[in-house]
Amino acid sequence: MNCFTTSSGKFDLARYPEDPRDRLRAWDAADEYLLRHLQGIDAEPVDLSGTVVVMGDRWGALVTAIADCRPVQITDSFLTQAATRVNLRRNGIDAEKVRLLSSRDNPPDRIDVLLIRVPKSLALLEDQLHRLAPLVHAGTVIVGTGMVTEIHTSTLKLFERILGPTRTSLAAKKARLIFCSPDLRLARVASPWPRRYELPGDVGAVSGLTVTNHAGIFCAERLDIGTRFFLRNLPRRHGPERIVDLGCGNGVIGTAAALANPEAEVMFVDESYQAAASAEATFRLNAGADTTAEFVVGDGLSGVPAGTVDLVLNNPPFHTHRATTDATAWRMFTGSRDALRPGGELWVVGNRHLGYHVKLRRIFGNCEVAASDPKFVILRAVRR
């Protein structure tokens, strides 16, 4: 838990789900800088009486601090939405004050104040700015925020090309603000996302097929080498069983498993709404609209009944926003153990240096190398 001190009060905040081993804060200097600006600490206060939209809030720190203004939060992250609900409740704030929308939902019809926490993905920023641009007006106040390492020339060019003239503030505690003035003369064009690419011919059941990627998906322009290695070494399974593509991204792993075993029931799970939409589009395009599959946005396998899964396929992330952490991998591995039936298997691909075999042996009591090359290793753990 963190004590987030602002001019409007103190707020106890935490990331979600809470992990006693995770010492990372639920806010940073970029959030502080934006709130100081809104509250008039360094300039005139911003009028928040109209429709306020907050895009990309990491853990709900921003909307919790300005909840009295009844903001609309737009995020691609299920965990951000969950963290926001928890943090509002922790601080005794009525959850009805904040409207939670995903990146796939329709935004408000009019935006008077647009606050943007710059995301790691430039593509996601581009897609969201295109979607929101028609909803701003000449008087809309647009302020972005991020750490200095997150704001690049390409970031500012996106704001200018899609919304209007853009400038930045001086840096404070390694954070910076972005000020953008709406230019209604700019042509409003559709987002270039989603995009598609064709898979190479040496990746098993999905060779030569087409993948759909919505903005923000990891390696949305090409097949990453870790996934390519995984596709070449997927377990050969037959018969009716339940398979989970955990952290599915664009769904190419789960689609490959479904095509290799048509009798299987495949579930695609990711905490990103854009990822789940990409996985469904990839699957429907290649497996057919009538083929059975389930697409879930959630916190790993927390919603899956224990002992109901035969195989989990997983390429876990090793970072959360700017922070490198193994917390997500731990949750994925422990969640997989709970969800698997006795004899069920978890297959994990990762860089060799991440040492996932140590974690898997602690959780499952066993782990073996299914395949390896100089950079990646595929590990197999069995639920006993």
N, C-alpha and C positions, 0 to 999 in steps of 0.2 A: 504494500500500500504506500502511496506517496501523498504528501501534503502539498497541494498545488495552490500557491498563494497568489491571488490577484487583487486588484484594487476593489473588486466587488465582493471579495470574501475568500475564505479558504475552503478547498475541496479535497476530500480524501479520494484518491483515484488509484486504480489498479488495472493492469492488463488482464486479458481474459484468454483462457482460464488461468486462474491464479496458480502459480507454481512456487513453492518455498525456495527452490533453487534458483529462480529467476529474479535477479536483482535489478532488472531494467525498469525504468520509470515509464509511466503511462502518459508522459508529456515531455516536451523539451523546450529549448530556448526559442524555437520558431513559433510554438504556440504562445509562449509568454509575450513575444514581440508583437504578434498580431493583436492580442488582447489589450496590450498597452496602447496600441494605436487606436483601437476601437473605443477605448475608454477615455481618450484624449490626454493621455499622459505626456505624449510628445507633440501633439498637435490638437486641432479641434476634434471633439468626439464625433463619431459617426452615428448618424440617425439610424437606429435599428427598429423603427416603428413599422416598417413595411414588411414585405416578404423577404426573409433572410434565408439564403441557401448556403450551407456549408458543405463543400465537396472535398472528400479525401481525409476527413478527420480520422486520426489514427486509432485512438482508443476512447473517443468520446469526450476528450478533455475540453475541446472548444465548445461543443454544444451544451455540455454540462455547465460551463461557466456563463453562458449567455442564454440559459434555458428560459429565463423570464421573457425573452423576446420571441419565444415560440419558433425557433429555427427549424428548417428542414435539412436533415442530414442525408447526403447522397454518398454512398460508399459501395465499393465492389466486394467488401469483406464481410462475411458472416460473423467473424470474430469481433470486428469493430462494432457491429450492431449489438452483439451480445454484451460486449464491454460497456457500451453506452447505456444499455438498460440497467446493468448492474451498478454502474457508477451513479446514475440518476437516483436509483433506489438507495444506495449507500449514503447519499447526501440529502435524503429526504425530499427529493424533487419529484413532483408529479410527472410520471412518464408521458402523460398525454400532452405535456408542453412541447415535446420534441417529436416531429414526424420523421420516421425512419424510412428511407427509400433505398433500394439497391440501384446499381448502375444499369439495370435492365428495366427499371420502372419508369413510368412517365413522370417527368419533373413538373413543378408548378407551372401554370400558364404565364406567370409574370414574375420577374425577379427584380427586387429593388436593391438588395445588397447581396453580392456574390463573394464568398470567402473561399479561397482555394488553398488547401494544403497540398503542395506540389508532390505528386506521386513519384515513385521510383521509375515507373514506366512512362516514357515520353509518348508512347502510342496511346496509353490509357488517357493521358492528359489531352491529347489531340482529339480523341473520340468524344470525350466528355465536353470539351469546349465547343465542338461542332454541334452537339446536342443542345447545349444551353444558350448558344449565341442568339438564336431567334427569340429568346425569352427576355433578353435584356432590353433596356430602353435608354434614351439619352441621359437620364438622371441616375442610372444604376451605378452604385459604387462597387468597384471590383478591386479586391485586394488579395494577393497571393502571399504565401509564406513558405519558407523552407530553410533548411540549413544551407550555408554557402556552398557546400559540396553537392547539393541537390539542384541548384539553380545555375543553368548554363546558358550560353548564348542561344542555343537551340530552343531552350525553354521560353526565353523572351520573344524569340521570333514567332513561336506558335501563338502566344498571346496577341502579338501585333497583327499577324496574318488573319487570325480568326475573329478577334474581338476589337482591336484598335490600338492606338498609340500606347506604348508601355515604357515604364522606367522603373528603376529599382532604388531602394533606400541604401543608406550606409549600413554596414554590417554591425550587429550588436550580439555579443556572445556567440559569434560564428553563425548567426542567423541573419536573414535578409527578408525584406518585404518587396512585393511586386505591386506596382500601381498601374492600373490599366483604365483608359478612358474609352467607353464604347464609341465606335464609329459606325453609325447606322448606314453609311454609304457602302460599306464593304459588302461584297456579294456573299450571300449565305449559301454555302454549298454543302452537300451531304457528306457525312463522314466517309473516309475511304475504307473503313472497317465494316465487316470482317474481310479478311483476305484468305486466299487459298494457295497451297502449293502442292506439287505432286511428290509423293514419296519415291525414294530410289528403288531400284529393282532387286535389292539384296536384303530385304528386311522381312522375310517370311510371308505370313498370310496377307499383309497389307502392302506388299510390293506393288509399286506403280499406282496406288490409289491416291485419292485427293483428300487433304486434311483442311479443315476449316478452323480459322483462328480469329476470335474476337480480340479487340485491343486489350493489351495488358497481359496476354498469355506469354509464358516463358518461351523464348525462341520461336516467336510467331512467324518469322520469315523463312525458317528452314528447320530441318530436323536436327536436334542437338545430338552430339556424339554419344552421350550417355544413354539416351533413349534408343538410338540406333543399335548400340551394343545390346541393350535389353531385348529389343525386338528380335535380334538374331539368336537369342538364347532363352526364349520363353519356354516354360515347361510344357511338354506335350501332354495334354489332358483329353479325356474322352468321356462321354456320357453325361447325364443330367447332374449338374452340380452348381453351386453358387459361387461366383467369382466376383471379387471386388477390385476395381481399379482405384486405388486410394491415392488422393492427390492427383486426380486424373488429367489436369491440364486440358489439352485439346482432345483427349480421349483415344489417342492412337494405340496405346497399350491395351486398353479394354476392348477396343474394336478388333485388334489382332486376335485376342483371346476368344472373342465371340465367333469370329470367322473360322478360326482353327477348330472350334468345338461348338457347332451349331446347337447342340442340346443344352448348353450351359445357359444359366440365367446370370446376366452380368449387371452389376451395379457400379455406376460411376460416381465418385464422391470427391468434392473439393470445397474449400471454404470460399472460393471465388465464384461469384455469379457469372462472370464472363467465361470462366473455365467450364462451368457446367453447361453453359449455352454452347460453347465450342465443342465439347464432347458430344452433346446431343446432335449437333449439326454434322459432325464427322461421322458418327455412328449411322445416322439416318441416310446419309449420302452413300455410304458404302455397304451397309448391312440391310438396307431396305426399311421403308417407313413402317412396315407391319411387324418387324422383328422386335421381340420383347427385350426391353432393357429398362433400368431405373436410373434416374439422374437426380442426385441429392446434393444440395448445398448445406453444409453443416460442419461441425467440429469433428473431423475424422469419423471414426466409427462409433461415436458416443450414442448414436440413435439406433444402432443395429443390435438386435437381441443377441445375448451371449450364446455361443455354440451353434450358430446358424450358417457359418460360412466355411467353404471348403478350401478356397485359395484367395490370398490377398497378394496383389502385385503393387509394388510401391517404389517410387523414386522420390524420396523425401527431400524437401528443401532444407538448407542449412543456414538460412538467414530469415530474419523478420524485419522488414523494412531495411534500415541501415545496419542493424545489429546481427552479428554472426552468433548463432545459438543452436544448441541441439535440443531445445525444449520441444519443438514440433516433432522431431524424429522420435523422441521418447514417447510422446503421446500417441503417435502413429503405431509404434511397435507394441506398446502396452494395450492399446485399443484393439489391435489385430489379435493379440493373444486371447483377449476376452471374447472376441467375436468368432474365432475359429472353433470348429468342432475338434474333438480328439482325433489326431491324425491329420488335421488340416495344416496347410503350409503357408508361410509368409516368404515371398521372394522379394528381395530388396536389391536395387542397384545403387551404387554410389562411388564417389572417388575413393581410391584406396586409403588416402591419408585421413579420412573421417573416422576410421576405426569402428564402424557399425557392428563388427563381429563381437566386440567386447560387450556392447549393450544387448545384443541379441542373446548372447550366452547367459547374461544375468537375468534376462526376462524369460526366456524359453528353456534355459538349461541345456541348449544345444545350438549349434550353428555350423554349417559346412559351406565351402565355396562351391558354387555350381558352375561358375565360369569366371575367367579373369583375363585381363590384358594389362599392358604396362600402366594404364591410367585408371581403369575401372574394375570393380569386382561385383559379382552377383552372388548374394548370400541366400541360403535357404535355411529356415528355422521351422521346426515342426512342433505343433501343440501336442504335448504328451497327455 
